Amino acid sequence: MRKKVNNNLFIRGLLLVFCFYTGSIIQGHAQNKSFIKYVQPFSGTSASTTLASQHIEDKTERLANTIPAVAPPFSMTQWTPQTQLSEKKCLAPYYYNNKKFYGIRASHWISGSCTQDYGSFTIMPISGKLKTSSADYAADYTHTGEIATPAYYKTSLPGYNLLTEATATLRCGLIKVTALKADSVYLLIIPNSDQNKGFIKIDRQKGEISGYNPVHRIYQGWGQSAGFSGYFFIRISKVFTTSGVFNGASVSANQSIKNQKDLGAYLGFKLQKGETISIYAGTSFTSIAAAKLNLETEINNAAFTTIVTKTNQVWERSLGQIKINDPSEKNKRIFYTALYHSQQHPRLFNDVDGGYPQFAGDYTRKILKKGNYYDDFSMWDTYRAQLPLVTLLKPKLANDFVNSLVLKGQQGGWLPIFPCWNNYTAAMIGDHATAFLASAYNKGIRGYDVNEAYRLMRQNAFQMPDSAQYLNGKGRRGINSYLKYGYIPMEDSIPDAFHKREQVSRTLEYAYDDYALAIVAKDLGKKSDYKQLIERALNYKNVFDQQEGMVKGRFADGSWYKPFYPDHREPYITEGTPRQYTFYVPHDIPGLIKLMGGQKKLENELDSLFAKKEYWHGNEPGHQIPFLYNYTHSPWKTQLQVSRILAEEYSEGAGGLSGNDDAGQMSAWYVFAALGFYPVDPVSENYQLTSPLFKQAIISFSNGKKLTITTIRKSKKSIFSSKITLNGKSLTKNQITHQSLVRGGELIFYLEDEPN
């Protein structure tokens, strides 16, 4: 009997050991497939601590202005802890080092930007006595016990003995408040209007709160009504015992309030220790009724954990399109954080039933027949890498983006330049909706009215709107001068734009947009248009002074602007210097090389730029510059400079970005460069190659194909490629085509310690 018992114990022991190791293996396997754990939502929410940022004197340029957004990719509303009041320009709702917590904000902040939030509202839980002035109810904020992921946020408020958690769907949020001791608990619901506008109403019988925060424009029509609002509908899981409204510290028992300074509503509860309140919130840009329908459709009465799980799964699938295998956990954290930041915008704008506010018109509620409608295209930034990344990984989504732009053009009469707040703006230079549409078209994305897209692009390139339309932000700034002279002369100061003057930069970028449209015209058989546009694509030559070897301001009579300071901020350059902008000819690098005097001259000029530390990664027009060495006899210098930028301009932690992330463009640059290729000319099918950062990356494309990128290093410090093969065949050029990537297979980089 004893022997039998011992045998049973022995068998049970073996089973325990087996289960332990099996469980460990399963857990380890699950962790290997977890990508969301690498995302650091706080990255970019405080002053930069990267190596490259330390020489920046202007502290405002060291702020990436991202937020720890809780929401699925490209969602309508993002939910963020709020540590900063107001919807002021260039002021994000969250900064990591702020000391006060004001609630959870339903935000429409453009990530990493210097724009403004709009149509937002905030939910703040407090306990004890009712306080409605922000100076009184603000909670001391620490990061102790705080958790932030793309799908979930949690923080404790020790002063109130409350635990606050948040999760979200595409259009809705779910907040859970838990009492850590028995007390009176209040919820403050606040439309965040800086214009003393807004409305909120309480239905005590149904336990519902609804309201709106009117949207106002900036960059064009500054301060004017945008014609629509951020609407919300809120349902509370627990019966509240008292309620009312307030404006600032003034409290009323009324159940609605409208157009008052610092207005809001309060709801009161009696909670025992451990009791919770669930706040179900729907949002919309068309109506309260639509916000309610969005909530009923996306969340209804689902449990908090159910929504967390679903949104977590959405992010795992999206992040998991690129699987990184590498011993560096730090680099994986930086990479997946960059991939997260590159999937914030454009913003979903339509309701679950397809309804959206008509673009820049009377804002009649339109219904989409298929797909989704998007807005907040930070186009001057994102056409370079962020939108091409979407096009590569999510072509169906890119098609929705294109269709959204075409709809805007049809409804407003002109293809928008930089559409935000569902309106025209003249915020930046160029006409890069054209560049993005041409890029998508050239990569086979055609699920929209191609002829309408072409008509709208062509109109921007060849016509000047009437004065009223032009003042409203329609059409290319300075188009008449550009068409007359082949460049924009210094005499045209571009008065009707947020960015005035900047004539040389505008000329360079319009030349690129003309090239982009020429590509589409040629494919559609528009021979006359193609001939004119491809000639205009060479207009960059008209602002290139061969005596200086750089671009310069030019007058209408052909004379050059003096004095010339190549490394100073000049009025005819956008956010940069003449030296930096000289390299912005992404569509015709051979032509630029000829102007400069040959490949060696280009190489020398690039060497000089980097030696003088004039390369500025923090602004978009230079993002292609490190890859231009591929057009010289020293492509290894691309590998050298890109490796340095990856190491110096990006890091982890709250200060992990060197400057404004600009709707994900800075982060998308990292994603591409770390994978080993970059779209110098995003309209073309070509990507310039560099050295990958990781041991292995596996990209899963929407067509079911997979591309495995393998890096074989001679040593840990190897960054220079000796050979690159695609499916066993050596690549003889330092570039690869879009179709070669999406067909899948294996791309292998063999790296050495020294350049060949």
ZAMARGU-4260 file (C-alpha; in steps of 0.2 Angstrom, whole numbers, plus 5000, padded with zeros to 4 digits):
<rodrens>
0) 5000/5000/5000 | 5014/5012/5005 | 5023/5008/4988 | 5008/5011/4978 | 5005/5028/4987
5) 5023/5033/4983 | 5021/5028/4965 | 5006/5039/4964 | 5015/5053/4972 | 5029/5051/4960
10) 5017/5051/4945 | 5009/5067/4952 | 5026/5075/4954 | 5030/5071/4936 | 5013/5079/4931
15) 5017/5094/4941 | 5034/5096/4933 | 5027/5093/4916 | 5013/5106/4919 | 5025/5119/4925
20) 5036/5117/4910 | 5022/5116/4898 | 5014/5132/4906 | 5031/5141/4905 | 5032/5136/4887
25) 5014/5142/4883 | 5017/5158/4893 | 5033/5161/4884 | 5025/5158/4867 | 5011/5170/4872
30) 5024/5183/4877 | 5033/5181/4860 | 5017/5185/4851 | 5013/5200/4862 | 5017/5216/4854
35) 5006/5229/4864 | 5017/5226/4879 | 5031/5235/4870 | 5021/5251/4867 | 5026/5265/4878
40) 5011/5277/4877 | 5020/5291/4887 | 5034/5292/4875 | 5034/5310/4868 | 5024/5317/4882
45) 5039/5327/4890 | 5054/5336/4885 | 5065/5326/4874 | 5079/5316/4883 | 5087/5309/4867
50) 5105/5312/4863 | 5101/5323/4848 | 5089/5334/4857 | 5102/5340/4870 | 5109/5354/4858
55) 5092/5361/4855 | 5090/5378/4863 | 5072/5381/4860 | 5063/5371/4873 | 5046/5371/4863
60) 5055/5361/4849 | 5059/5348/4862 | 5041/5343/4865 | 5034/5329/4854 | 5016/5333/4859
65) 5010/5316/4859 | 4997/5309/4871 | 4995/5292/4880 | 4980/5289/4869 | 4968/5274/4873
70) 4958/5269/4857 | 4960/5257/4842 | 4970/5263/4827 | 4964/5278/4818 | 4949/5280/4829
75) 4936/5295/4830 | 4940/5299/4849 | 4955/5295/4859 | 4954/5294/4878 | 4968/5302/4888
80) 4972/5307/4906 | 4971/5326/4906 | 4984/5336/4915 | 4982/5352/4905 | 4966/5362/4904
85) 4959/5371/4888 | 4959/5368/4869 | 4973/5380/4866 | 4984/5379/4850 | 5000/5370/4853
90) 4995/5364/4870 | 4992/5345/4872 | 4979/5339/4885 | 4993/5329/4893 | 5011/5331/4899
95) 5020/5318/4909 | 5028/5330/4921 | 5012/5340/4926 | 5007/5338/4944 | 4988/5339/4943
100) 4975/5327/4936 | 4959/5334/4929 | 4951/5318/4923 | 4949/5308/4907 | 4947/5318/4891
105) 4938/5312/4876 | 4950/5320/4864 | 4952/5325/4846 | 4970/5331/4848 | 4981/5328/4833
110) 4995/5318/4840 | 5012/5326/4840 | 5006/5342/4833 | 5005/5361/4836 | 4987/5362/4832
115) 4973/5362/4845 | 4961/5350/4853 | 4943/5352/4847 | 4925/5346/4852 | 4932/5337/4868
120) 4925/5334/4885 | 4932/5328/4901 | 4925/5316/4915 | 4933/5319/4932 | 4929/5308/4947
125) 4930/5316/4965 | 4925/5311/4982 | 4920/5320/4998 | 4912/5337/4996 | 4907/5344/4979
130) 4920/5355/4970 | 4917/5362/4953 | 4931/5374/4950 | 4946/5366/4942 | 4958/5374/4954
135) 4948/5365/4968 | 4944/5348/4961 | 4962/5345/4953 | 4970/5330/4960 | 4988/5328/4964
140) 4995/5317/4951 | 5009/5304/4952 | 5014/5289/4942 | 5014/5277/4956 | 5003/5262/4951
145) 4999/5269/4934 | 4996/5258/4919 | 4995/5264/4901 | 4993/5254/4886 | 4985/5258/4869
150) 4969/5248/4875 | 4969/5252/4894 | 4973/5266/4907 | 4973/5265/4925 | 4978/5278/4939
155) 4974/5280/4957 | 4969/5296/4965 | 4975/5295/4983 | 4968/5311/4989 | 4950/5305/4983
160) 4953/5287/4987 | 4947/5282/4970 | 4954/5271/4956 | 4950/5277/4938 | 4952/5265/4923
165) 4948/5268/4905 | 4946/5258/4889 | 4939/5262/4872 | 4932/5257/4855 | 4933/5267/4838
170) 4920/5280/4843 | 4916/5276/4862 | 4924/5276/4879 | 4921/5266/4895 | 4927/5273/4911
175) 4926/5263/4928 | 4928/5272/4944 | 4931/5261/4960 | 4929/5268/4978 | 4943/5263/4989
180) 4933/5268/5004 | 4915/5272/5008 | 4912/5290/5004 | 4901/5302/4993 | 4907/5302/4975
185) 4904/5314/4961 | 4907/5314/4943 | 4910/5330/4934 | 4907/5330/4915 | 4914/5345/4907
190) 4913/5351/4888 | 4931/5359/4886 | 4926/5375/4876 | 4938/5389/4877 | 4925/5400/4868
195) 4912/5399/4882 | 4901/5389/4872 | 4893/5372/4874 | 4878/5362/4881 | 4875/5348/4893
200) 4859/5340/4899 | 4855/5328/4913 | 4841/5315/4912 | 4840/5309/4930 | 4826/5297/4926
205) 4836/5288/4913 | 4853/5290/4920 | 4859/5299/4904 | 4869/5314/4901 | 4871/5322/4884
210) 4879/5338/4876 | 4891/5345/4864 | 4906/5356/4862 | 4906/5367/4846 | 4922/5366/4835
215) 4931/5382/4830 | 4943/5383/4816 | 4961/5389/4816 | 4974/5392/4802 | 4960/5398/4790
220) 4945/5407/4796 | 4953/5408/4813 | 4941/5407/4828 | 4926/5405/4816 | 4913/5391/4819
225) 4918/5375/4810 | 4900/5372/4808 | 4899/5356/4818 | 4902/5350/4836 | 4909/5336/4846
230) 4893/5327/4853 | 4892/5315/4867 | 4880/5304/4875 | 4884/5296/4892 | 4875/5282/4901
235) 4879/5279/4920 | 4878/5261/4927 | 4873/5266/4944 | 4858/5277/4950 | 4865/5294/4955
240) 4857/5302/4971 | 4859/5320/4966 | 4864/5330/4950 | 4865/5348/4944 | 4875/5359/4933
245) 4889/5372/4936 | 4899/5386/4927 | 4916/5387/4937 | 4912/5388/4955 | 4894/5393/4953
250) 4883/5377/4956 | 4864/5376/4951 | 4851/5362/4954 | 4846/5365/4936 | 4848/5350/4924
255) 4855/5359/4909 | 4866/5373/4905 | 4872/5381/4889 | 4885/5394/4883 | 4893/5398/4899
260) 4911/5399/4904 | 4918/5383/4912 | 4901/5374/4911 | 4898/5356/4916 | 4887/5344/4925
265) 4889/5335/4941 | 4882/5318/4947 | 4882/5312/4965 | 4883/5295/4972 | 4885/5286/4989
270) 4897/5272/4987 | 4904/5258/4999 | 4921/5253/4998 | 4924/5242/4983 | 4909/5248/4974
275) 4911/5254/4956 | 4903/5266/4943 | 4904/5262/4925 | 4903/5277/4913 | 4898/5272/4895
280) 4901/5287/4883 | 4898/5288/4865 | 4904/5302/4853 | 4900/5309/4836 | 4903/5323/4825
285) 4885/5324/4819 | 4872/5323/4833 | 4869/5317/4851 | 4857/5304/4843 | 4872/5297/4833
290) 4883/5297/4848 | 4870/5286/4857 | 4869/5274/4842 | 4888/5273/4841 | 4888/5268/4860
295) 4873/5256/4858 | 4882/5248/4843 | 4900/5247/4849 | 4898/5244/4868 | 4880/5243/4874
300) 4881/5235/4891 | 4897/5225/4888 | 4908/5223/4903 | 4924/5233/4905 | 4936/5218/4904
305) 4927/5213/4887 | 4931/5230/4879 | 4949/5230/4885 | 4951/5212/4878 | 4943/5217/4861
310) 4953/5233/4859 | 4969/5224/4865 | 4966/5211/4851 | 4964/5225/4838 | 4981/5232/4843
315) 4989/5215/4843 | 4983/5211/4826 | 4989/5228/4819 | 5006/5229/4828 | 5008/5211/4824
320) 5009/5215/4805 | 5027/5217/4809 | 5035/5204/4820 | 5052/5209/4826 | 5065/5196/4832
325) 5079/5204/4840 | 5089/5202/4857 | 5087/5221/4860 | 5071/5223/4871 | 5074/5242/4871
330) 5074/5243/4852 | 5058/5233/4851 | 5050/5245/4863 | 5055/5260/4853 | 5049/5251/4837
335) 5032/5246/4843 | 5029/5263/4851 | 5034/5271/4834 | 5021/5259/4825 | 5008/5264/4838
340) 5011/5283/4835 | 5010/5280/4816 | 4992/5273/4818 | 4984/5288/4826 | 4979/5298/4811
345) 4969/5302/4800 | 4954/5302/4811 | 4938/5292/4808 | 4924/5304/4806 | 4909/5294/4802
350) 4896/5286/4813 | 4892/5267/4813 | 4878/5270/4801 | 4889/5279/4789 | 4884/5297/4794
355) 4897/5311/4793 | 4896/5330/4792 | 4898/5337/4775 | 4915/5344/4772 | 4916/5363/4773
360) 4898/5366/4767 | 4882/5367/4776 | 4887/5352/4786 | 4872/5342/4781 | 4873/5324/4788
365) 4879/5313/4773 | 4879/5294/4773 | 4893/5284/4766 | 4889/5270/4754 | 4904/5260/4758
370) 4920/5262/4768 | 4924/5275/4781 | 4926/5294/4780 | 4942/5301/4788 | 4949/5319/4792
375) 4963/5328/4801 | 4976/5325/4787 | 4992/5333/4793 | 4997/5332/4775 | 5013/5342/4773
380) 5020/5330/4786 | 5012/5313/4783 | 5013/5311/4764 | 5031/5307/4766 | 5032/5291/4776
385) 5016/5289/4788 | 5003/5288/4774 | 5015/5277/4763 | 5017/5266/4778 | 4998/5264/4779
390) 4998/5261/4760 | 5010/5247/4762 | 5002/5238/4777 | 4984/5243/4775 | 4979/5247/4757
395) 4961/5245/4760 | 4962/5259/4774 | 4973/5269/4762 | 4959/5268/4749 | 4946/5275/4762
400) 4958/5289/4765 | 4959/5293/4746 | 4940/5292/4745 | 4938/5303/4759 | 4949/5316/4751
405) 4939/5315/4734 | 4923/5317/4744 | 4930/5333/4752 | 4934/5339/4735 | 4917/5336/4728
410) 4908/5343/4743 | 4919/5358/4745 | 4923/5362/4727 | 4942/5360/4728 | 4954/5346/4734
415) 4960/5352/4751 | 4978/5356/4754 | 4978/5352/4773 | 4961/5347/4779 | 4958/5348/4797
420) 4942/5351/4808 | 4933/5345/4793 | 4937/5361/4784 | 4949/5369/4772 | 4965/5376/4779
425) 4980/5385/4772 | 4991/5379/4786 | 5006/5373/4777 | 5014/5374/4760 | 5013/5362/4745
430) 4998/5353/4738 | 5002/5336/4745 | 4984/5328/4744 | 4989/5327/4726 | 5006/5318/4731
435) 4996/5305/4742 | 4983/5302/4729 | 4996/5299/4716 | 5006/5288/4727 | 4991/5277/4731
440) 4986/5277/4713 | 5003/5272/4707 | 5003/5257/4720 | 4987/5250/4713 | 4974/5257/4725
445) 4959/5261/4714 | 4943/5259/4724 | 4936/5276/4721 | 4931/5288/4707 | 4948/5289/4698
450) 4942/5302/4685 | 4935/5313/4699 | 4951/5312/4709 | 4961/5317/4693 | 4949/5332/4690
455) 4951/5338/4707 | 4970/5337/4707 | 4971/5345/4690 | 4960/5359/4696 | 4972/5363/4710
460) 4987/5362/4698 | 4980/5373/4684 | 4967/5385/4691 | 4965/5399/4704 | 4949/5400/4715
465) 4939/5416/4716 | 4944/5428/4730 | 4931/5422/4742 | 4936/5403/4740 | 4954/5407/4740
470) 4952/5417/4757 | 4944/5401/4764 | 4959/5391/4760 | 4955/5383/4743 | 4968/5381/4730
475) 4987/5382/4730 | 4994/5397/4738 | 5003/5408/4725 | 4997/5398/4710 | 4996/5413/4698
480) 5014/5418/4702 | 5020/5400/4700 | 5011/5398/4683 | 5017/5414/4677 | 5036/5413/4682
485) 5039/5395/4684 | 5043/5399/4702 | 5035/5410/4716 | 5045/5427/4716 | 5049/5437/4731
490) 5037/5450/4727 | 5023/5438/4730 | 5022/5437/4749 | 5008/5425/4750 | 4997/5435/4762
495) 4982/5424/4762 | 4990/5410/4772 | 4995/5405/4789 | 5013/5402/4783 | 5017/5418/4773
500) 5031/5420/4760 | 5042/5404/4760 | 5042/5406/4741 | 5057/5395/4737 | 5050/5380/4748
505) 5033/5382/4739 | 5041/5381/4722 | 5051/5366/4726 | 5035/5357/4734 | 5024/5362/4719
510) 5037/5355/4707 | 5035/5338/4716 | 5016/5339/4716 | 5017/5343/4697 | 5027/5327/4695
515) 5015/5317/4705 | 5000/5323/4695 | 5010/5320/4679 | 5012/5301/4684 | 4993/5299/4685
520) 4991/5310/4669 | 5002/5298/4659 | 4994/5283/4665 | 4976/5290/4661 | 4982/5295/4643
525) 4981/5313/4647 | 4995/5317/4635 | 4994/5336/4635 | 4993/5337/4653 | 5007/5325/4656
530) 5018/5336/4644 | 5015/5352/4654 | 5016/5344/4671 | 5032/5335/4668 | 5040/5351/4662
535) 5034/5360/4677 | 5041/5346/4688 | 5058/5354/4683 | 5053/5371/4691 | 5065/5367/4705
540) 5079/5372/4694 | 5072/5390/4693 | 5076/5393/4711 | 5093/5385/4711 | 5108/5397/4710
545) 5122/5387/4702 | 5134/5400/4707 | 5130/5396/4726 | 5126/5378/4722 | 5110/5380/4732
550) 5092/5386/4731 | 5089/5405/4734 | 5075/5418/4734 | 5072/5425/4717 | 5063/5441/4711
555) 5052/5442/4696 | 5065/5450/4685 | 5076/5434/4688 | 5088/5442/4700 | 5093/5434/4716
560) 5088/5439/4734 | 5103/5446/4744 | 5112/5444/4756 | 5113/5425/4755 | 5114/5415/4772
565) 5114/5397/4768 | 5113/5391/4786 | 5100/5404/4793 | 5082/5403/4793 | 5077/5414/4778
570) 5059/5421/4774 | 5058/5411/4758 | 5061/5394/4766 | 5049/5384/4777 | 5055/5380/4794
575) 5073/5377/4789 | 5088/5384/4779 | 5092/5386/4761 | 5106/5372/4763 | 5093/5360/4770
580) 5080/5363/4757 | 5092/5362/4743 | 5090/5343/4744 | 5071/5343/4742 | 5070/5337/4725
585) 5064/5319/4729 | 5057/5316/4711 | 5073/5321/4701 | 5089/5317/4711 | 5099/5314/4695
590) 5093/5331/4689 | 5099/5339/4706 | 5115/5330/4704 | 5118/5338/4687 | 5114/5355/4693
595) 5126/5353/4708 | 5140/5347/4696 | 5140/5328/4698 | 5139/5314/4710 | 5154/5318/4720
600) 5148/5336/4722 | 5132/5329/4729 | 5142/5318/4741 | 5153/5333/4747 | 5137/5344/4750
605) 5129/5330/4760 | 5146/5327/4770 | 5146/5346/4773 | 5128/5346/4779 | 5131/5332/4792
610) 5148/5339/4797 | 5141/5356/4801 | 5127/5347/4810 | 5115/5356/4799 | 5104/5341/4796
615) 5088/5343/4806 | 5078/5327/4809 | 5065/5337/4818 | 5057/5344/4802 | 5050/5334/4788
620) 5059/5342/4772 | 5075/5334/4777 | 5069/5316/4780 | 5075/5310/4764 | 5092/5318/4765
625) 5102/5303/4773 | 5096/5292/4760 | 5103/5303/4746 | 5120/5295/4748 | 5112/5280/4738
630) 5113/5291/4723 | 5132/5293/4725 | 5147/5281/4724 | 5146/5280/4743 | 5130/5272/4748
635) 5138/5266/4764 | 5136/5284/4771 | 5117/5281/4770 | 5119/5266/4781 | 5131/5276/4793
640) 5120/5291/4795 | 5103/5282/4796 | 5111/5270/4810 | 5116/5286/4819 | 5099/5294/4818
645) 5090/5279/4824 | 5102/5279/4839 | 5102/5297/4843 | 5085/5304/4838 | 5074/5290/4846
650) 5074/5283/4863 | 5062/5276/4876 | 5053/5284/4891 | 5043/5300/4891 | 5056/5310/4883
655) 5060/5297/4869 | 5056/5308/4854 | 5067/5322/4849 | 5053/5334/4843 | 5035/5335/4837
660) 5029/5318/4830 | 5018/5327/4818 | 5004/5315/4817 | 5015/5300/4816 | 5027/5306/4803
665) 5043/5306/4814 | 5038/5288/4820 | 5034/5281/4803 | 5052/5287/4798 | 5059/5276/4812
670) 5048/5261/4806 | 5054/5262/4788 | 5072/5265/4792 | 5073/5252/4806 | 5066/5239/4793
675) 5080/5244/4780 | 5070/5254/4767 | 5063/5272/4765 | 5051/5280/4752 | 5062/5295/4747
680) 5050/5298/4733 | 5034/5291/4740 | 5024/5293/4723 | 5036/5281/4714 | 5037/5262/4717
685) 5055/5263/4724 | 5061/5263/4741 | 5079/5267/4745 | 5088/5253/4755 | 5099/5255/4771
690) 5105/5243/4785 | 5090/5236/4795 | 5091/5238/4814 | 5085/5221/4818 | 5091/5203/4817
695) 5074/5198/4809 | 5058/5206/4804 | 5043/5198/4797 | 5030/5209/4788 | 5013/5201/4784
700) 5004/5210/4770 | 4985/5211/4767 | 4987/5200/4751 | 4992/5185/4763 | 5010/5186/4758
705) 5025/5188/4770 | 5042/5196/4768 | 5055/5190/4780 | 5069/5203/4782 | 5085/5195/4789
710) 5101/5203/4794 | 5117/5194/4795 | 5131/5203/4804 | 5149/5199/4805 | 5149/5207/4822
715) 5138/5217/4834 | 5144/5233/4826 | 5142/5229/4808 | 5131/5241/4799 | 5138/5242/4781
720) 5130/5230/4768 | 5142/5219/4758 | 5127/5211/4749 | 5108/5211/4748 | 5098/5197/4741
725) 5079/5195/4738 | 5074/5178/4736 | 5091/5172/4733 | 5095/5185/4719 | 5107/5199/4723
730) 5101/5217/4721 | 5112/5227/4711 | 5105/5244/4715 | 5102/5252/4732 | 5083/5251/4730
735) 5068/5239/4730 | 5051/5241/4722 | 5034/5241/4731 | 5029/5226/4721 | 5044/5216/4726
740) 5040/5219/4744 | 5022/5215/4744 | 5025/5199/4734 | 5034/5192/4749 | 5049/5181/4751
745) 5066/5184/4760 | 5076/5199/4759 | 5093/5196/4767 | 5106/5210/4772 | 5124/5204/4774
750) 5133/5217/4785 | 5151/5221/4788 | 5161/5231/4801 | 5169/5242/4787 | 5162/5249/4771
755) 5167/5240/4755
</rodrens>
